[in-house]
Amino acid sequence: MKARAKSLKNKLISEQTDKTHIQLFRYVFTGGAAFIVDFSLLLILTHFFGIYYLTSAAVAFVLGLIVNYVLSINWVFNRRTMDNRKLEFGVFTLIGLVGIVLNEVFIWVFTENLGINYLWLSKIMAAFIILFWNFFARKFALFR
């Protein structure tokens, strides 16, 4: 039983893998770390510094993108389709820019049209949708 648990832990946490379901599992944590950075900055910039929430959301999202890239290339995806790391980061960023547009649209729709609080529900719902967009777009474009 211990050996089976250790084997499962190794598959989920430490071993390199091309299995999409394990990569998605890891990406949830990677996305979670990026989300914590994103969410915290959104709160701090908007609530404490009085910056307009959509501007704060954009800045926070970009910093979360950087955290996501570093964790993705070091833990989630072991196979890379591009040798040029600058180009790879550019495509990763482009996918993130589509994500930021989607992020802004979803937060705006949820907040302005549905009357949902920008921070708690709007941001959380947008982040959940963007998590899947980012994972699958990056998986198929960069890390097949």
Secondary structure, 3 states (H helix, E strand, C coil): CHHHHHHHHHHHHHCCCCCHHHHHHHHHHHHHHHHHHHHHHHHHHHHHCCCCHHHHHHHHHHHHHHHHHHHHHHHHCCCCCCCCHHHHHHHHHHHHHHHHHHHHHHHHHHHHHCCCCHHHHHHHHHHHHHHHHHHHHHHHHCCC
